[in-house]
């Protein structure tokens, strides 16, 4: 059984600002994780969220296990995303 992916408005806007090559890679890796998201992500310390590494970019995810939803919270460069 696969998970459903929901993108926040903020993550979509951030994805549009990233160059097309990296944006496509991010999009594909998020969709590739719908079968087993826990295989590719790591839990963030002191946070309910998870992160997915895509080169120099990070995708912050909220994995809602009861509903089997992958909610994409943010997508940004690794140097900027953790300072927010």
PDB file with SEQRES, HELIX, SHEET and CRYST1 records, atoms N, CA, C and O in Angstrom:
SEQRES   1 A   84  UNK UNK UNK UNK UNK UNK UNK UNK UNK UNK UNK UNK UNK          
SEQRES   2 A   84  UNK UNK UNK UNK UNK UNK UNK UNK UNK UNK UNK UNK UNK          
SEQRES   3 A   84  UNK UNK UNK UNK UNK UNK UNK UNK UNK UNK UNK UNK UNK          
SEQRES   4 A   84  UNK UNK UNK UNK UNK UNK UNK UNK UNK UNK UNK UNK UNK          
SEQRES   5 A   84  UNK UNK UNK UNK UNK UNK UNK UNK UNK UNK UNK UNK UNK          
SEQRES   6 A   84  UNK UNK UNK UNK UNK UNK UNK UNK UNK UNK UNK UNK UNK          
SEQRES   7 A   84  UNK UNK UNK UNK UNK UNK                                      
HELIX    1 AA1 UNK A    9  UNK A   17  1                                   9    
HELIX    2 AA2 UNK A   20  UNK A   32  1                                  13    
HELIX    3 AA3 UNK A   37  UNK A   39  5                                   3    
HELIX    4 AA4 UNK A   78  UNK A   81  1                                   4    
SHEET    1 AA1 5 UNK A   4  UNK A   7  0                                        
SHEET    2 AA1 5 UNK A  69  UNK A  77  1                                        
SHEET    3 AA1 5 UNK A  57  UNK A  64 -1                                        
SHEET    4 AA1 5 UNK A  50  UNK A  54 -1                                        
SHEET    5 AA1 5 UNK A  41  UNK A  43 -1                                        
CRYST1    1.000    1.000    1.000  90.00  90.00  90.00 P 1           1          
ATOM      1  N   UNK A   1       0.849  -1.182   0.000  1.00  0.00           N  
ATOM      2  CA  UNK A   1       0.000   0.000   0.000  1.00  0.00           C  
ATOM      3  C   UNK A   1       0.893   1.244   0.000  1.00  0.00           C  
ATOM      4  O   UNK A   1       1.846   1.329   0.775  1.00  0.00           O  
ATOM      5  N   UNK A   2       0.588   2.183  -0.851  1.00  0.00           N  
ATOM      6  CA  UNK A   2       1.448   3.364  -0.972  1.00  0.00           C  
ATOM      7  C   UNK A   2       0.870   4.570  -0.239  1.00  0.00           C  
ATOM      8  O   UNK A   2      -0.321   4.631   0.068  1.00  0.00           O  
ATOM      9  N   UNK A   3       1.742   5.508   0.023  1.00  0.00           N  
ATOM     10  CA  UNK A   3       1.396   6.727   0.729  1.00  0.00           C  
ATOM     11  C   UNK A   3       0.959   7.793  -0.264  1.00  0.00           C  
ATOM     12  O   UNK A   3       1.298   7.723  -1.446  1.00  0.00           O  
ATOM     13  N   UNK A   4       0.215   8.769   0.208  1.00  0.00           N  
ATOM     14  CA  UNK A   4      -0.200   9.913  -0.611  1.00  0.00           C  
ATOM     15  C   UNK A   4       0.724  11.091  -0.293  1.00  0.00           C  
ATOM     16  O   UNK A   4       1.077  11.310   0.866  1.00  0.00           O  
ATOM     17  N   UNK A   5       1.111  11.843  -1.315  1.00  0.00           N  
ATOM     18  CA  UNK A   5       1.992  13.000  -1.128  1.00  0.00           C  
ATOM     19  C   UNK A   5       1.178  14.278  -1.266  1.00  0.00           C  
ATOM     20  O   UNK A   5       0.451  14.461  -2.242  1.00  0.00           O  
ATOM     21  N   UNK A   6       1.306  15.160  -0.278  1.00  0.00           N  
ATOM     22  CA  UNK A   6       0.652  16.469  -0.310  1.00  0.00           C  
ATOM     23  C   UNK A   6       1.740  17.525  -0.139  1.00  0.00           C  
ATOM     24  O   UNK A   6       2.535  17.465   0.799  1.00  0.00           O  
ATOM     25  N   UNK A   7       1.766  18.486  -1.049  1.00  0.00           N  
ATOM     26  CA  UNK A   7       2.767  19.560  -1.018  1.00  0.00           C  
ATOM     27  C   UNK A   7       2.135  20.810  -0.413  1.00  0.00           C  
ATOM     28  O   UNK A   7       1.040  21.204  -0.812  1.00  0.00           O  
ATOM     29  N   UNK A   8       2.818  21.441   0.552  1.00  0.00           N  
ATOM     30  CA  UNK A   8       2.338  22.709   1.102  1.00  0.00           C  
ATOM     31  C   UNK A   8       2.570  23.810   0.071  1.00  0.00           C  
ATOM     32  O   UNK A   8       3.407  23.665  -0.821  1.00  0.00           O  
ATOM     33  N   UNK A   9       1.828  24.909   0.194  1.00  0.00           N  
ATOM     34  CA  UNK A   9       2.013  26.040  -0.725  1.00  0.00           C  
ATOM     35  C   UNK A   9       3.440  26.574  -0.644  1.00  0.00           C  
ATOM     36  O   UNK A   9       4.038  26.932  -1.658  1.00  0.00           O  
ATOM     37  N   UNK A  10       3.973  26.621   0.569  1.00  0.00           N  
ATOM     38  CA  UNK A  10       5.327  27.126   0.777  1.00  0.00           C  
ATOM     39  C   UNK A  10       6.352  26.245   0.063  1.00  0.00           C  
ATOM     40  O   UNK A  10       7.275  26.759  -0.570  1.00  0.00           O  
ATOM     41  N   UNK A  11       6.198  24.938   0.158  1.00  0.00           N  
ATOM     42  CA  UNK A  11       7.151  24.041  -0.491  1.00  0.00           C  
ATOM     43  C   UNK A  11       7.075  24.131  -2.012  1.00  0.00           C  
ATOM     44  O   UNK A  11       8.094  24.000  -2.690  1.00  0.00           O  
ATOM     45  N   UNK A  12       5.888  24.350  -2.550  1.00  0.00           N  
ATOM     46  CA  UNK A  12       5.735  24.495  -4.003  1.00  0.00           C  
ATOM     47  C   UNK A  12       6.433  25.768  -4.477  1.00  0.00           C  
ATOM     48  O   UNK A  12       7.116  25.756  -5.500  1.00  0.00           O  
ATOM     49  N   UNK A  13       6.266  26.860  -3.740  1.00  0.00           N  
ATOM     50  CA  UNK A  13       6.927  28.116  -4.101  1.00  0.00           C  
ATOM     51  C   UNK A  13       8.445  27.979  -4.016  1.00  0.00           C  
ATOM     52  O   UNK A  13       9.166  28.489  -4.874  1.00  0.00           O  
ATOM     53  N   UNK A  14       8.929  27.291  -2.981  1.00  0.00           N  
ATOM     54  CA  UNK A  14      10.363  27.087  -2.834  1.00  0.00           C  
ATOM     55  C   UNK A  14      10.901  26.206  -3.954  1.00  0.00           C  
ATOM     56  O   UNK A  14      11.998  26.443  -4.460  1.00  0.00           O  
ATOM     57  N   UNK A  15      10.143  25.205  -4.337  1.00  0.00           N  
ATOM     58  CA  UNK A  15      10.562  24.307  -5.415  1.00  0.00           C  
ATOM     59  C   UNK A  15      10.645  25.046  -6.746  1.00  0.00           C  
ATOM     60  O   UNK A  15      11.514  24.751  -7.567  1.00  0.00           O  
ATOM     61  N   UNK A  16       9.751  25.998  -6.960  1.00  0.00           N  
ATOM     62  CA  UNK A  16       9.758  26.778  -8.197  1.00  0.00           C  
ATOM     63  C   UNK A  16      10.990  27.685  -8.294  1.00  0.00           C  
ATOM     64  O   UNK A  16      11.416  28.025  -9.398  1.00  0.00           O  
ATOM     65  N   UNK A  17      11.564  28.079  -7.157  1.00  0.00           N  
ATOM     66  CA  UNK A  17      12.736  28.955  -7.149  1.00  0.00           C  
ATOM     67  C   UNK A  17      14.037  28.191  -7.395  1.00  0.00           C  
ATOM     68  O   UNK A  17      15.051  28.788  -7.756  1.00  0.00           O  
ATOM     69  N   UNK A  18      14.008  26.878  -7.200  1.00  0.00           N  
ATOM     70  CA  UNK A  18      15.198  26.043  -7.392  1.00  0.00           C  
ATOM     71  C   UNK A  18      15.360  25.769  -8.885  1.00  0.00           C  
ATOM     72  O   UNK A  18      14.374  25.682  -9.617  1.00  0.00           O  
ATOM     73  N   UNK A  19      16.624  25.631  -9.336  1.00  0.00           N  
ATOM     74  CA  UNK A  19      16.851  25.343 -10.752  1.00  0.00           C  
ATOM     75  C   UNK A  19      16.142  24.051 -11.156  1.00  0.00           C  
ATOM     76  O   UNK A  19      15.953  23.151 -10.338  1.00  0.00           O  
ATOM     77  N   UNK A  20      15.756  23.976 -12.423  1.00  0.00           N  
ATOM     78  CA  UNK A  20      14.898  22.896 -12.900  1.00  0.00           C  
ATOM     79  C   UNK A  20      15.488  21.500 -12.700  1.00  0.00           C  
ATOM     80  O   UNK A  20      14.756  20.558 -12.396  1.00  0.00           O  
ATOM     81  N   UNK A  21      16.781  21.363 -12.866  1.00  0.00           N  
ATOM     82  CA  UNK A  21      17.424  20.055 -12.715  1.00  0.00           C  
ATOM     83  C   UNK A  21      17.266  19.527 -11.284  1.00  0.00           C  
ATOM     84  O   UNK A  21      16.853  18.385 -11.082  1.00  0.00           O  
ATOM     85  N   UNK A  22      17.593  20.355 -10.306  1.00  0.00           N  
ATOM     86  CA  UNK A  22      17.472  19.942  -8.904  1.00  0.00           C  
ATOM     87  C   UNK A  22      16.016  19.819  -8.470  1.00  0.00           C  
ATOM     88  O   UNK A  22      15.680  18.938  -7.678  1.00  0.00           O  
ATOM     89  N   UNK A  23      15.153  20.690  -8.978  1.00  0.00           N  
ATOM     90  CA  UNK A  23      13.728  20.614  -8.634  1.00  0.00           C  
ATOM     91  C   UNK A  23      13.138  19.296  -9.120  1.00  0.00           C  
ATOM     92  O   UNK A  23      12.345  18.672  -8.416  1.00  0.00           O  
ATOM     93  N   UNK A  24      13.517  18.879 -10.302  1.00  0.00           N  
ATOM     94  CA  UNK A  24      13.024  17.612 -10.851  1.00  0.00           C  
ATOM     95  C   UNK A  24      13.520  16.444 -10.008  1.00  0.00           C  
ATOM     96  O   UNK A  24      12.770  15.506  -9.738  1.00  0.00           O  
ATOM     97  N   UNK A  25      14.785  16.501  -9.591  1.00  0.00           N  
ATOM     98  CA  UNK A  25      15.356  15.445  -8.764  1.00  0.00           C  
ATOM     99  C   UNK A  25      14.632  15.353  -7.417  1.00  0.00           C  
ATOM    100  O   UNK A  25      14.340  14.257  -6.939  1.00  0.00           O  
ATOM    101  N   UNK A  26      14.347  16.505  -6.810  1.00  0.00           N  
ATOM    102  CA  UNK A  26      13.626  16.550  -5.533  1.00  0.00           C  
ATOM    103  C   UNK A  26      12.238  15.942  -5.699  1.00  0.00           C  
ATOM    104  O   UNK A  26      11.821  15.095  -4.910  1.00  0.00           O  
ATOM    105  N   UNK A  27      11.528  16.384  -6.734  1.00  0.00           N  
ATOM    106  CA  UNK A  27      10.170  15.902  -6.999  1.00  0.00           C  
ATOM    107  C   UNK A  27      10.159  14.380  -7.192  1.00  0.00           C  
ATOM    108  O   UNK A  27       9.305  13.689  -6.638  1.00  0.00           O  
ATOM    109  N   UNK A  28      11.103  13.867  -7.973  1.00  0.00           N  
ATOM    110  CA  UNK A  28      11.158  12.437  -8.241  1.00  0.00           C  
ATOM    111  C   UNK A  28      11.490  11.626  -6.992  1.00  0.00           C  
ATOM    112  O   UNK A  28      10.916  10.558  -6.779  1.00  0.00           O  
ATOM    113  N   UNK A  29      12.414  12.124  -6.161  1.00  0.00           N  
ATOM    114  CA  UNK A  29      12.772  11.390  -4.947  1.00  0.00           C  
ATOM    115  C   UNK A  29      11.635  11.369  -3.931  1.00  0.00           C  
ATOM    116  O   UNK A  29      11.446  10.376  -3.228  1.00  0.00           O  
ATOM    117  N   UNK A  30      10.883  12.452  -3.853  1.00  0.00           N  
ATOM    118  CA  UNK A  30       9.727  12.458  -2.956  1.00  0.00           C  
ATOM    119  C   UNK A  30       8.705  11.427  -3.440  1.00  0.00           C  
ATOM    120  O   UNK A  30       8.156  10.673  -2.636  1.00  0.00           O  
ATOM    121  N   UNK A  31       8.449  11.394  -4.747  1.00  0.00           N  
ATOM    122  CA  UNK A  31       7.491  10.430  -5.286  1.00  0.00           C  
ATOM    123  C   UNK A  31       8.008   8.997  -5.190  1.00  0.00           C  
ATOM    124  O   UNK A  31       7.214   8.068  -5.041  1.00  0.00           O  
ATOM    125  N   UNK A  32       9.324   8.803  -5.271  1.00  0.00           N  
ATOM    126  CA  UNK A  32       9.894   7.462  -5.131  1.00  0.00           C  
ATOM    127  C   UNK A  32       9.723   6.912  -3.718  1.00  0.00           C  
ATOM    128  O   UNK A  32       9.753   5.697  -3.522  1.00  0.00           O  
ATOM    129  N   UNK A  33       9.548   7.775  -2.751  1.00  0.00           N  
ATOM    130  CA  UNK A  33       9.459   7.327  -1.359  1.00  0.00           C  
ATOM    131  C   UNK A  33       8.038   6.952  -0.934  1.00  0.00           C  
ATOM    132  O   UNK A  33       7.808   6.684   0.246  1.00  0.00           O  
ATOM    133  N   UNK A  34       7.087   6.928  -1.858  1.00  0.00           N  
ATOM    134  CA  UNK A  34       5.700   6.639  -1.454  1.00  0.00           C  
ATOM    135  C   UNK A  34       5.482   5.184  -1.035  1.00  0.00           C  
ATOM    136  O   UNK A  34       4.541   4.902  -0.293  1.00  0.00           O  
ATOM    137  N   UNK A  35       6.311   4.271  -1.484  1.00  0.00           N  
ATOM    138  CA  UNK A  35       6.150   2.871  -1.074  1.00  0.00           C  
ATOM    139  C   UNK A  35       6.618   2.657   0.363  1.00  0.00           C  
ATOM    140  O   UNK A  35       5.932   2.006   1.152  1.00  0.00           O  
ATOM    141  N   UNK A  36       7.775   3.200   0.699  1.00  0.00           N  
ATOM    142  CA  UNK A  36       8.315   3.073   2.058  1.00  0.00           C  
ATOM    143  C   UNK A  36       9.110   4.330   2.393  1.00  0.00           C  
ATOM    144  O   UNK A  36      10.325   4.359   2.195  1.00  0.00           O  
ATOM    145  N   UNK A  37       8.447   5.371   2.898  1.00  0.00           N  
ATOM    146  CA  UNK A  37       9.150   6.634   3.162  1.00  0.00           C  
ATOM    147  C   UNK A  37      10.220   6.524   4.241  1.00  0.00           C  
ATOM    148  O   UNK A  37      11.165   7.313   4.235  1.00  0.00           O  
ATOM    149  N   UNK A  38      10.107   5.591   5.151  1.00  0.00           N  
ATOM    150  CA  UNK A  38      11.074   5.495   6.246  1.00  0.00           C  
ATOM    151  C   UNK A  38      12.417   4.948   5.780  1.00  0.00           C  
ATOM    152  O   UNK A  38      13.398   5.015   6.521  1.00  0.00           O  
ATOM    153  N   UNK A  39      12.479   4.416   4.581  1.00  0.00           N  
ATOM    154  CA  UNK A  39      13.727   3.901   4.016  1.00  0.00           C  
ATOM    155  C   UNK A  39      14.668   5.048   3.642  1.00  0.00           C  
ATOM    156  O   UNK A  39      15.888   4.899   3.709  1.00  0.00           O  
ATOM    157  N   UNK A  40      14.102   6.190   3.249  1.00  0.00           N  
ATOM    158  CA  UNK A  40      14.918   7.285   2.701  1.00  0.00           C  
ATOM    159  C   UNK A  40      15.033   8.502   3.618  1.00  0.00           C  
ATOM    160  O   UNK A  40      15.806   9.413   3.324  1.00  0.00           O  
ATOM    161  N   UNK A  41      14.287   8.540   4.716  1.00  0.00           N  
ATOM    162  CA  UNK A  41      14.266   9.748   5.550  1.00  0.00           C  
ATOM    163  C   UNK A  41      14.924   9.506   6.904  1.00  0.00           C  
ATOM    164  O   UNK A  41      15.146   8.370   7.323  1.00  0.00           O  
ATOM    165  N   UNK A  42      15.228  10.620   7.573  1.00  0.00           N  
ATOM    166  CA  UNK A  42      15.747  10.593   8.935  1.00  0.00           C  
ATOM    167  C   UNK A  42      14.911  11.525   9.794  1.00  0.00           C  
ATOM    168  O   UNK A  42      14.504  12.592   9.336  1.00  0.00           O  
ATOM    169  N   UNK A  43      14.654  11.135  11.028  1.00  0.00           N  
ATOM    170  CA  UNK A  43      13.892  11.980  11.946  1.00  0.00           C  
ATOM    171  C   UNK A  43      14.783  13.122  12.425  1.00  0.00           C  
ATOM    172  O   UNK A  43      15.950  12.914  12.756  1.00  0.00           O  
ATOM    173  N   UNK A  44      14.221  14.328  12.458  1.00  0.00           N  
ATOM    174  CA  UNK A  44      14.962  15.480  12.963  1.00  0.00           C  
ATOM    175  C   UNK A  44      14.971  15.460  14.481  1.00  0.00           C  
ATOM    176  O   UNK A  44      13.979  15.089  15.108  1.00  0.00           O  
ATOM    177  N   UNK A  45      16.082  15.855  15.068  1.00  0.00           N  
ATOM    178  CA  UNK A  45      16.222  15.889  16.519  1.00  0.00           C  
ATOM    179  C   UNK A  45      15.301  16.956  17.106  1.00  0.00           C  
ATOM    180  O   UNK A  45      15.222  18.067  16.581  1.00  0.00           O  
ATOM    181  N   UNK A  46      14.613  16.625  18.182  1.00  0.00           N  
ATOM    182  CA  UNK A  46      13.703  17.539  18.885  1.00  0.00           C  
ATOM    183  C   UNK A  46      12.634  18.125  17.968  1.00  0.00           C  
ATOM    184  O   UNK A  46      12.274  19.295  18.100  1.00  0.00           O  
ATOM    185  N   UNK A  47      12.128  17.321  17.047  1.00  0.00           N  
ATOM    186  CA  UNK A  47      11.125  17.785  16.102  1.00  0.00           C  
ATOM    187  C   UNK A  47      10.262  16.603  15.678  1.00  0.00           C  
ATOM    188  O   UNK A  47      10.737  15.468  15.645  1.00  0.00           O  
ATOM    189  N   UNK A  48       8.997  16.861  15.355  1.00  0.00           N  
ATOM    190  CA  UNK A  48       8.149  15.765  14.863  1.00  0.00           C  
ATOM    191  C   UNK A  48       8.360  15.482  13.371  1.00  0.00           C  
ATOM    192  O   UNK A  48       7.749  14.564  12.825  1.00  0.00           O  
ATOM    193  N   UNK A  49       9.221  16.266  12.712  1.00  0.00           N  
ATOM    194  CA  UNK A  49       9.398  16.157  11.268  1.00  0.00           C  
ATOM    195  C   UNK A  49      10.570  15.262  10.885  1.00  0.00           C  
ATOM    196  O   UNK A  49      11.407  14.894  11.710  1.00  0.00           O  
ATOM    197  N   UNK A  50      10.595  14.927   9.595  1.00  0.00           N  
ATOM    198  CA  UNK A  50      11.650  14.106   9.010  1.00  0.00           C  
ATOM    199  C   UNK A  50      12.320  14.903   7.905  1.00  0.00           C  
ATOM    200  O   UNK A  50      11.761  15.884   7.414  1.00  0.00           O  
ATOM    201  N   UNK A  51      13.525  14.481   7.510  1.00  0.00           N  
ATOM    202  CA  UNK A  51      14.203  15.147   6.404  1.00  0.00           C  
ATOM    203  C   UNK A  51      14.583  14.132   5.346  1.00  0.00           C  
ATOM    204  O   UNK A  51      14.889  12.976   5.636  1.00  0.00           O  
ATOM    205  N   UNK A  52      14.554  14.602   4.116  1.00  0.00           N  
ATOM    206  CA  UNK A  52      14.981  13.820   2.967  1.00  0.00           C  
ATOM    207  C   UNK A  52      16.119  14.574   2.311  1.00  0.00           C  
ATOM    208  O   UNK A  52      15.963  15.740   1.952  1.00  0.00           O  
ATOM    209  N   UNK A  53      17.268  13.923   2.150  1.00  0.00           N  
ATOM    210  CA  UNK A  53      18.435  14.557   1.515  1.00  0.00           C  
ATOM    211  C   UNK A  53      18.362  14.371   0.015  1.00  0.00           C  
ATOM    212  O   UNK A  53      18.157  13.260  -0.474  1.00  0.00           O  
ATOM    213  N   UNK A  54      18.532  15.468  -0.716  1.00  0.00           N  
ATOM    214  CA  UNK A  54      18.584  15.433  -2.179  1.00  0.00           C  
ATOM    215  C   UNK A  54      19.747  16.328  -2.590  1.00  0.00           C  
ATOM    216  O   UNK A  54      19.559  17.519  -2.838  1.00  0.00           O  
ATOM    217  N   UNK A  55      20.937  15.763  -2.660  1.00  0.00           N  
ATOM    218  CA  UNK A  55      22.123  16.551  -2.976  1.00  0.00           C  
ATOM    219  C   UNK A  55      22.352  17.605  -1.914  1.00  0.00           C  
ATOM    220  O   UNK A  55      22.465  17.279  -0.733  1.00  0.00           O  
ATOM    221  N   UNK A  56      22.424  18.871  -2.319  1.00  0.00           N  
ATOM    222  CA  UNK A  56      22.611  19.980  -1.377  1.00  0.00           C  
ATOM    223  C   UNK A  56      21.295  20.549  -0.875  1.00  0.00           C  
ATOM    224  O   UNK A  56      21.286  21.579  -0.202  1.00  0.00           O  
ATOM    225  N   UNK A  57      20.195  19.902  -1.187  1.00  0.00           N  
ATOM    226  CA  UNK A  57      18.880  20.373  -0.770  1.00  0.00           C  
ATOM    227  C   UNK A  57      18.288  19.422   0.254  1.00  0.00           C  
ATOM    228  O   UNK A  57      18.625  18.239   0.299  1.00  0.00           O  
ATOM    229  N   UNK A  58      17.397  19.964   1.076  1.00  0.00           N  
ATOM    230  CA  UNK A  58      16.710  19.164   2.083  1.00  0.00           C  
ATOM    231  C   UNK A  58      15.208  19.384   1.936  1.00  0.00           C  
ATOM    232  O   UNK A  58      14.744  20.490   1.655  1.00  0.00           O  
ATOM    233  N   UNK A  59      14.473  18.310   2.133  1.00  0.00           N  
ATOM    234  CA  UNK A  59      13.013  18.362   2.096  1.00  0.00           C  
ATOM    235  C   UNK A  59      12.540  17.988   3.494  1.00  0.00           C  
ATOM    236  O   UNK A  59      12.857  16.907   3.991  1.00  0.00           O  
ATOM    237  N   UNK A  60      11.787  18.873   4.126  1.00  0.00           N  
ATOM    238  CA  UNK A  60      11.241  18.619   5.456  1.00  0.00           C  
ATOM    239  C   UNK A  60       9.854  18.007   5.273  1.00  0.00           C  
ATOM    240  O   UNK A  60       8.992  18.577   4.604  1.00  0.00           O  
ATOM    241  N   UNK A  61       9.658  16.845   5.876  1.00  0.00           N  
ATOM    242  CA  UNK A  61       8.415  16.088   5.703  1.00  0.00           C  
ATOM    243  C   UNK A  61       7.723  15.850   7.032  1.00  0.00           C  
ATOM    244  O   UNK A  61       8.367  15.713   8.072  1.00  0.00           O  
ATOM    245  N   UNK A  62       6.402  15.805   6.980  1.00  0.00           N  
ATOM    246  CA  UNK A  62       5.586  15.387   8.115  1.00  0.00           C  
ATOM    247  C   UNK A  62       4.932  14.079   7.690  1.00  0.00           C  
ATOM    248  O   UNK A  62       4.035  14.079   6.847  1.00  0.00           O  
ATOM    249  N   UNK A  63       5.376  12.962   8.269  1.00  0.00           N  
ATOM    250  CA  UNK A  63       4.824  11.658   7.912  1.00  0.00           C  
ATOM    251  C   UNK A  63       3.675  11.330   8.854  1.00  0.00           C  
ATOM    252  O   UNK A  63       3.884  11.061  10.037  1.00  0.00           O  
ATOM    253  N   UNK A  64       2.471  11.356   8.322  1.00  0.00           N  
ATOM    254  CA  UNK A  64       1.267  11.080   9.106  1.00  0.00           C  
ATOM    255  C   UNK A  64       0.915   9.611   8.903  1.00  0.00           C  
ATOM    256  O   UNK A  64       0.217   9.248   7.956  1.00  0.00           O  
ATOM    257  N   UNK A  65       1.415   8.769   9.819  1.00  0.00           N  
ATOM    258  CA  UNK A  65       1.340   7.324   9.652  1.00  0.00           C  
ATOM    259  C   UNK A  65      -0.080   6.781   9.669  1.00  0.00           C  
ATOM    260  O   UNK A  65      -0.387   5.850   8.925  1.00  0.00           O  
ATOM    261  N   UNK A  66      -0.941   7.331  10.487  1.00  0.00           N  
ATOM    262  CA  UNK A  66      -2.314   6.845  10.569  1.00  0.00           C  
ATOM    263  C   UNK A  66      -3.085   7.017   9.271  1.00  0.00           C  
ATOM    264  O   UNK A  66      -3.919   6.182   8.922  1.00  0.00           O  
ATOM    265  N   UNK A  67      -2.808   8.095   8.561  1.00  0.00           N  
ATOM    266  CA  UNK A  67      -3.507   8.404   7.312  1.00  0.00           C  
ATOM    267  C   UNK A  67      -2.676   8.032   6.085  1.00  0.00           C  
ATOM    268  O   UNK A  67      -3.159   8.124   4.956  1.00  0.00           O  
ATOM    269  N   UNK A  68      -1.416   7.609   6.305  1.00  0.00           N  
ATOM    270  CA  UNK A  68      -0.472   7.288   5.233  1.00  0.00           C  
ATOM    271  C   UNK A  68      -0.302   8.471   4.276  1.00  0.00           C  
ATOM    272  O   UNK A  68      -0.438   8.338   3.059  1.00  0.00           O  
ATOM    273  N   UNK A  69       0.000   9.634   4.868  1.00  0.00           N  
ATOM    274  CA  UNK A  69       0.201  10.865   4.104  1.00  0.00           C  
ATOM    275  C   UNK A  69       1.630  11.362   4.323  1.00  0.00           C  
ATOM    276  O   UNK A  69       2.118  11.416   5.452  1.00  0.00           O  
ATOM    277  N   UNK A  70       2.289  11.721   3.224  1.00  0.00           N  
ATOM    278  CA  UNK A  70       3.581  12.397   3.279  1.00  0.00           C  
ATOM    279  C   UNK A  70       3.290  13.863   2.980  1.00  0.00           C  
ATOM    280  O   UNK A  70       2.986  14.218   1.841  1.00  0.00           O  
ATOM    281  N   UNK A  71       3.383  14.715   3.999  1.00  0.00           N  
ATOM    282  CA  UNK A  71       3.126  16.140   3.827  1.00  0.00           C  
ATOM    283  C   UNK A  71       4.464  16.860   3.705  1.00  0.00           C  
ATOM    284  O   UNK A  71       5.259  16.871   4.644  1.00  0.00           O  
ATOM    285  N   UNK A  72       4.706  17.457   2.547  1.00  0.00           N  
ATOM    286  CA  UNK A  72       5.960  18.168   2.296  1.00  0.00           C  
ATOM    287  C   UNK A  72       5.822  19.576   2.879  1.00  0.00           C  
ATOM    288  O   UNK A  72       5.045  20.387   2.376  1.00  0.00           O  
ATOM    289  N   UNK A  73       6.574  19.858   3.936  1.00  0.00           N  
ATOM    290  CA  UNK A  73       6.477  21.125   4.651  1.00  0.00           C  
ATOM    291  C   UNK A  73       7.329  22.199   3.975  1.00  0.00           C  
ATOM    292  O   UNK A  73       6.835  23.284   3.668  1.00  0.00           O  
ATOM    293  N   UNK A  74       8.617  21.895   3.741  1.00  0.00           N  
ATOM    294  CA  UNK A  74       9.549  22.866   3.151  1.00  0.00           C  
ATOM    295  C   UNK A  74      10.557  22.174   2.267  1.00  0.00           C  
ATOM    296  O   UNK A  74      10.845  20.989   2.435  1.00  0.00           O  
ATOM    297  N   UNK A  75      11.095  22.929   1.317  1.00  0.00           N  
ATOM    298  CA  UNK A  75      12.166  22.457   0.441  1.00  0.00           C  
ATOM    299  C   UNK A  75      13.120  23.627   0.241  1.00  0.00           C  
ATOM    300  O   UNK A  75      12.720  24.682  -0.252  1.00  0.00           O  
ATOM    301  N   UNK A  76      14.391  23.440   0.625  1.00  0.00           N  
ATOM    302  CA  UNK A  76      15.345  24.539   0.468  1.00  0.00           C  
ATOM    303  C   UNK A  76      16.770  23.999   0.518  1.00  0.00           C  
ATOM    304  O   UNK A  76      16.989  22.814   0.769  1.00  0.00           O  
ATOM    305  N   UNK A  77      17.736  24.887   0.275  1.00  0.00           N  
ATOM    306  CA  UNK A  77      19.147  24.532   0.331  1.00  0.00           C  
ATOM    307  C   UNK A  77      19.507  24.163   1.762  1.00  0.00           C  
ATOM    308  O   UNK A  77      18.951  24.711   2.713  1.00  0.00           O  
ATOM    309  N   UNK A  78      20.432  23.240   1.905  1.00  0.00           N  
ATOM    310  CA  UNK A  78      20.786  22.739   3.244  1.00  0.00           C  
ATOM    311  C   UNK A  78      21.319  23.813   4.169  1.00  0.00           C  
ATOM    312  O   UNK A  78      21.187  23.690   5.386  1.00  0.00           O  
ATOM    313  N   UNK A  79      21.918  24.866   3.627  1.00  0.00           N  
ATOM    314  CA  UNK A  79      22.466  25.928   4.460  1.00  0.00           C  
ATOM    315  C   UNK A  79      21.416  26.887   4.992  1.00  0.00           C  
ATOM    316  O   UNK A  79      21.673  27.630   5.939  1.00  0.00           O  
ATOM    317  N   UNK A  80      20.242  26.875   4.391  1.00  0.00           N  
ATOM    318  CA  UNK A  80      19.190  27.816   4.782  1.00  0.00           C  
ATOM    319  C   UNK A  80      18.046  27.158   5.542  1.00  0.00           C  
ATOM    320  O   UNK A  80      17.430  27.804   6.389  1.00  0.00           O  
ATOM    321  N   UNK A  81      17.751  25.923   5.271  1.00  0.00           N  
ATOM    322  CA  UNK A  81      16.512  25.314   5.764  1.00  0.00           C  
ATOM    323  C   UNK A  81      16.480  25.137   7.279  1.00  0.00           C  
ATOM    324  O   UNK A  81      15.409  25.234   7.878  1.00  0.00           O  
ATOM    325  N   UNK A  82      17.618  24.880   7.913  1.00  0.00           N  
ATOM    326  CA  UNK A  82      17.616  24.638   9.351  1.00  0.00           C  
ATOM    327  C   UNK A  82      17.679  25.926  10.167  1.00  0.00           C  
ATOM    328  O   UNK A  82      17.521  25.884  11.387  1.00  0.00           O  
ATOM    329  N   UNK A  83      17.907  27.074   9.519  1.00  0.00           N  
ATOM    330  CA  UNK A  83      18.004  28.345  10.237  1.00  0.00           C  
ATOM    331  C   UNK A  83      16.652  29.011  10.430  1.00  0.00           C  
ATOM    332  O   UNK A  83      16.566  30.066  11.058  1.00  0.00           O  
ATOM    333  N   UNK A  84      15.610  28.417   9.904  1.00  0.00           N  
ATOM    334  CA  UNK A  84      14.274  29.018   9.979  1.00  0.00           C  
ATOM    335  C   UNK A  84      13.584  28.701  11.274  1.00  0.00           C  
ATOM    336  O   UNK A  84      12.452  29.133  11.493  1.00  0.00           O  
TER     337      UNK A  84                                                      
END                                                                             
